[in-house]
């Protein structure tokens, strides 16, 4: 079901050339649907940038800790499960 919703969001985003604000605690999902990521905790931005860069070369220890804790973090980047 999650994969279907992500595919629908991506389709709508592409078809209508829309920007989408997607808020999640699951960085694996964010990496699949977002062009850019902002990592926050308690309203403080710790890291922001292109999804691929943040996901593959995180600069902040908090971002690295979140990615290390994410289940399925070794997926093929950019593919919907």
PASEBA-1860 file (N, C-alpha, C; in nm, 3 decimals):
! residues 81
1> XXXXXXXX> 0.083/-0.120/0.000/0.000/0.000/0.000/0.087/0.126/0.000 ~ 0.194/0.124/0.082/0.282/0.239/0.089/0.343/0.269/-0.048 ~ 0.387/0.167/-0.117/0.447/0.185/-0.249/0.347/0.248/-0.346 ~ 0.221/0.208/-0.339/0.118/0.264/-0.427/0.096/0.412/-0.399 ~ 0.095/0.450/-0.273/0.076/0.591/-0.236/0.195/0.673/-0.285 ~ 0.316/0.621/-0.267/0.435/0.693/-0.312/0.436/0.708/-0.464 ~ 0.397/0.605/-0.534/0.388/0.613/-0.680/0.284/0.715/-0.723 ~ 0.170/0.719/-0.656/0.065/0.816/-0.687/0.115/0.959/-0.662
9> XXXXXXXX> 0.180/0.982/-0.548/0.235/1.115/-0.520/0.335/1.157/-0.628 ~ 0.423/1.065/-0.666/0.522/1.097/-0.768/0.455/1.127/-0.902 ~ 0.352/1.050/-0.937/0.280/1.071/-1.062/0.213/1.209/-1.063 ~ 0.146/1.244/-0.955/0.078/1.374/-0.946/0.181/1.487/-0.952 ~ 0.292/1.470/-0.880/0.398/1.570/-0.880/0.452/1.595/-1.020 ~ 0.477/1.487/-1.093/0.531/1.497/-1.230/0.426/1.552/-1.327 ~ 0.307/1.498/-1.320/0.202/1.534/-1.416/0.163/1.681/-1.408 ~ 0.155/1.734/-1.286/0.110/1.871/-1.268/0.223/1.967/-1.232
17> XXXXXXXX> 0.348/1.919/-1.238/0.465/2.000/-1.208/0.449/2.072/-1.073 ~ 0.418/1.993/-0.970/0.392/2.047/-0.837/0.511/2.027/-0.744 ~ 0.520/2.116/-0.648/0.611/2.096/-0.536/0.530/2.031/-0.425 ~ 0.591/1.937/-0.354/0.522/1.867/-0.247/0.606/1.875/-0.121 ~ 0.545/1.915/-0.011/0.610/1.912/0.118/0.573/1.780/0.183 ~ 0.672/1.694/0.200/0.648/1.559/0.250/0.720/1.546/0.384 ~ 0.644/1.526/0.491/0.701/1.518/0.625/0.693/1.374/0.672 ~ 0.808/1.321/0.715/0.814/1.182/0.759/0.927/1.162/0.857
25> XXXXXXXX> 0.917/1.058/0.936/1.028/1.015/1.021/1.108/0.905/0.954 ~ 1.061/0.858/0.841/1.124/0.747/0.770/1.212/0.802/0.658 ~ 1.341/0.812/0.683/1.431/0.869/0.583/1.440/0.782/0.458 ~ 1.413/0.655/0.472/1.412/0.565/0.356/1.302/0.607/0.258 ~ 1.186/0.639/0.311/1.076/0.684/0.226/1.108/0.822/0.167 ~ 1.162/0.911/0.249/1.197/1.044/0.200/1.297/1.036/0.085 ~ 1.391/0.945/0.094/1.491/0.931/-0.012/1.430/0.885/-0.143 ~ 1.318/0.818/-0.136/1.252/0.766/-0.256/1.167/0.871/-0.327
33> XXXXXXXX> 1.118/0.968/-0.253/1.020/1.060/-0.312/1.067/1.204/-0.319 ~ 1.168/1.241/-0.242/1.207/1.382/-0.230/1.332/1.416/-0.311 ~ 1.332/1.536/-0.369/1.449/1.588/-0.439/1.548/1.650/-0.339 ~ 1.492/1.706/-0.232/1.574/1.769/-0.128/1.523/1.722/0.007 ~ 1.615/1.718/0.104/1.580/1.675/0.240/1.630/1.780/0.339 ~ 1.549/1.805/0.439/1.590/1.885/0.554/1.574/1.796/0.676 ~ 1.682/1.780/0.752/1.679/1.699/0.873/1.666/1.794/0.991 ~ 1.561/1.773/1.072/1.533/1.860/1.185/1.512/1.778/1.311
41> XXXXXXXX> 1.538/1.843/1.423/1.500/1.786/1.553/1.455/1.903/1.640 ~ 1.335/1.892/1.692/1.277/1.995/1.779/1.283/2.133/1.715 ~ 1.257/2.138/1.584/1.250/2.264/1.513/1.384/2.322/1.469 ~ 1.492/2.253/1.496/1.625/2.300/1.458/1.672/2.222/1.336 ~ 1.712/2.294/1.231/1.762/2.231/1.110/1.908/2.189/1.133 ~ 1.934/2.060/1.117/2.070/2.009/1.132/2.140/1.993/0.998 ~ 2.063/1.965/0.894/2.124/1.944/0.764/2.017/1.963/0.656 ~ 2.060/2.016/0.543/1.969/2.034/0.430/2.049/2.021/0.302
49> XXXXXXXX> 1.984/1.966/0.200/2.052/1.956/0.072/1.983/1.858/-0.020 ~ 2.047/1.834/-0.132/1.996/1.737/-0.228/1.986/1.600/-0.161 ~ 1.879/1.530/-0.187/1.854/1.402/-0.122/1.971/1.306/-0.137 ~ 2.021/1.293/-0.258/2.130/1.200/-0.281/2.252/1.234/-0.195 ~ 2.285/1.362/-0.186/2.400/1.403/-0.105/2.378/1.379/0.043 ~ 2.262/1.418/0.094/2.233/1.399/0.236/2.230/1.251/0.270 ~ 2.173/1.172/0.182/2.157/1.030/0.210/2.289/0.954/0.198 ~ 2.371/0.987/0.100/2.494/0.910/0.078/2.617/0.969/0.147
57> XXXXXXXX> 2.613/1.097/0.184/2.728/1.159/0.250/2.680/1.259/0.355 ~ 2.609/1.210/0.458/2.557/1.301/0.560/2.672/1.372/0.633 ~ 2.653/1.500/0.661/2.756/1.580/0.725/2.739/1.590/0.876 ~ 2.617/1.585/0.923/2.591/1.606/1.066/2.576/1.471/1.138 ~ 2.629/1.461/1.259/2.616/1.336/1.335/2.471/1.293/1.357 ~ 2.380/1.388/1.375/2.240/1.353/1.394/2.182/1.286/1.269 ~ 2.216/1.340/1.153/2.170/1.280/1.027/2.227/1.139/1.013 ~ 2.355/1.122/1.041/2.417/0.989/1.032/2.349/0.891/1.127
65> XXXXXXXX> 2.316/0.936/1.248/2.250/0.849/1.345/2.111/0.808/1.295 ~ 2.037/0.901/1.237/1.905/0.868/1.183/1.916/0.765/1.070 ~ 2.011/0.787/0.981/2.028/0.694/0.869/2.073/0.556/0.916 ~ 2.161/0.554/1.015/2.207/0.425/1.069/2.094/0.349/1.136 ~ 1.997/0.422/1.190/1.885/0.358/1.260/1.771/0.319/1.167 ~ 1.773/0.367/1.043/1.662/0.342/0.951/1.663/0.198/0.901 ~ 1.549/0.129/0.915/1.541/-0.007/0.860/1.545/-0.001/0.708 ~ 1.611/-0.095/0.646/1.616/-0.102/0.500/1.698/0.007/0.437
73> XXXXXXXX> 1.795/0.062/0.509/1.873/0.174/0.457/1.964/0.138/0.341 ~ 1.982/0.010/0.313/2.071/-0.033/0.205/1.994/-0.062/0.077 ~ 1.883/0.005/0.055/1.803/-0.016/-0.065/1.869/0.051/-0.185 ~ 1.823/0.019/-0.305/1.872/0.083/-0.427/1.817/0.225/-0.429 ~ 1.902/0.324/-0.421/1.862/0.463/-0.408/1.769/0.507/-0.519 ~ 1.659/0.573/-0.481/1.567/0.629/-0.579/1.461/0.532/-0.630 ~ 1.455/0.412/-0.577/1.355/0.314/-0.624/1.248/0.295/-0.517 ~ 1.125/0.298/-0.558/1.014/0.272/-0.468/1.008/0.123/-0.442
81> X> 0.998/0.082/-0.311/0.993/-0.062/-0.283/0.871/-0.129/-0.341
END
